[in-house]
């Protein structure tokens, strides 16, 4: 790949990450460029790897996905260089992100990752995030990796229902009334 294209793809990737206030997954970043017709999958992967190794982008790796966000150095770099990225490209990226923002946020709001414990079973950490704050952070222990994968997948589908159930159950009016009476005594 010619050096000029490498630079362009790096600028486009950093610009994309600078336009959101949350991390993006590998597939979300890839989809931006594929859907807009700017490049292919392999060029995006190469660019991400290069940005991570040069410490302009931070990568978080989980069993089922990878998240990417700009480092402070990456943010400074794109601020200094974004004017060298064509306004039509910036506009395309901005429009794409605007159209897909809610979908991107929802995908990132629910996180589930699993790991093997020292006892030999698996712990599944299930979270619902709002920006960097966990609204719910629940760790479940299951006996095997198959169940860990199932819990991770189901959490992504049913986390809103679980969160609503927990909140409803723990904040029922009779619980609140009982606590207030205990506080008054």
TALINKA-V888374 format. One record per backbone hydrogen bond with DSSP energy under -1.0 kcal/mol. NH is the residue of the N-H (numbers start at 1). CO is the residue of the C=O. E is the energy in kcal/mol with one decimal. If there is no record, write none. Layout:
nh=NH co=CO e=E
nh=NH co=CO e=E
This chain:
nh=6 co=2 e=-2.0
nh=7 co=3 e=-2.4
nh=8 co=4 e=-2.1
nh=9 co=5 e=-2.7
nh=10 co=6 e=-2.1
nh=11 co=7 e=-2.5
nh=12 co=8 e=-2.6
nh=13 co=9 e=-2.3
nh=14 co=10 e=-2.8
nh=15 co=11 e=-2.7
nh=16 co=12 e=-2.4
nh=17 co=13 e=-2.4
nh=18 co=14 e=-2.0
nh=24 co=68 e=-2.4
nh=26 co=66 e=-1.6
nh=29 co=25 e=-2.3
nh=30 co=26 e=-2.7
nh=31 co=27 e=-2.6
nh=32 co=28 e=-1.8
nh=33 co=29 e=-1.5
nh=34 co=30 e=-2.6
nh=35 co=31 e=-2.9
nh=36 co=32 e=-1.7
nh=38 co=33 e=-2.2
nh=44 co=40 e=-1.7
nh=45 co=41 e=-2.3
nh=46 co=42 e=-2.4
nh=47 co=43 e=-2.4
nh=48 co=44 e=-2.8
nh=49 co=45 e=-2.4
nh=50 co=46 e=-2.4
nh=51 co=47 e=-2.6
nh=52 co=48 e=-2.4
nh=53 co=49 e=-2.5
nh=54 co=50 e=-1.7
nh=55 co=52 e=-1.6
nh=56 co=51 e=-2.4
nh=57 co=51 e=-1.4
nh=58 co=69 e=-3.5
nh=60 co=67 e=-2.4
nh=62 co=65 e=-2.6
nh=67 co=60 e=-2.7
nh=68 co=24 e=-2.8
nh=69 co=58 e=-1.9
nh=71 co=56 e=-2.1
nh=75 co=71 e=-2.5
nh=76 co=72 e=-2.3
nh=77 co=73 e=-2.4
nh=78 co=74 e=-2.5
nh=79 co=75 e=-2.0
nh=80 co=76 e=-1.9
nh=81 co=77 e=-1.8
nh=82 co=78 e=-2.2
nh=84 co=81 e=-2.1
nh=85 co=82 e=-1.5
nh=90 co=86 e=-2.2
nh=91 co=87 e=-2.5
nh=92 co=88 e=-2.3
nh=93 co=89 e=-2.6
nh=94 co=90 e=-2.8
nh=95 co=91 e=-2.6
nh=96 co=92 e=-2.4
nh=97 co=93 e=-2.8
nh=98 co=94 e=-2.4
nh=99 co=95 e=-2.3
nh=100 co=96 e=-1.6
nh=104 co=100 e=-2.6
nh=105 co=101 e=-2.8
nh=106 co=102 e=-2.7
nh=107 co=103 e=-1.9
nh=108 co=104 e=-1.6
nh=109 co=105 e=-1.8
nh=111 co=127 e=-2.6
nh=113 co=125 e=-1.9
nh=115 co=123 e=-2.1
nh=117 co=121 e=-2.9
nh=120 co=117 e=-1.4
nh=122 co=142 e=-3.0
nh=123 co=115 e=-2.8
nh=124 co=140 e=-3.4
nh=125 co=113 e=-3.1
nh=126 co=138 e=-3.8
nh=127 co=111 e=-3.2
nh=128 co=136 e=-2.0
nh=129 co=109 e=-3.6
nh=130 co=133 e=-3.0
nh=133 co=130 e=-2.3
nh=135 co=128 e=-3.2
nh=136 co=128 e=-1.2
nh=138 co=126 e=-3.2
nh=140 co=124 e=-2.6
nh=142 co=122 e=-3.2
nh=148 co=144 e=-1.8
nh=149 co=145 e=-2.5
nh=150 co=146 e=-2.1
nh=151 co=147 e=-2.9
nh=152 co=148 e=-2.4
nh=153 co=149 e=-2.4
nh=154 co=150 e=-3.0
nh=155 co=151 e=-2.5
nh=156 co=152 e=-1.4
nh=158 co=154 e=-2.9
nh=159 co=155 e=-1.8
nh=162 co=158 e=-2.3
nh=163 co=159 e=-3.0
nh=164 co=160 e=-2.4
nh=165 co=161 e=-2.4
nh=166 co=162 e=-2.7
nh=167 co=163 e=-2.6
nh=168 co=164 e=-2.7
nh=169 co=165 e=-2.8
nh=170 co=166 e=-2.6
nh=171 co=167 e=-1.6
nh=175 co=172 e=-1.0
nh=176 co=172 e=-1.9
nh=177 co=173 e=-2.8
nh=178 co=174 e=-2.0
nh=179 co=175 e=-2.3
nh=180 co=176 e=-2.4
nh=181 co=177 e=-2.2
nh=182 co=178 e=-2.1
nh=183 co=179 e=-2.2
nh=184 co=180 e=-1.6
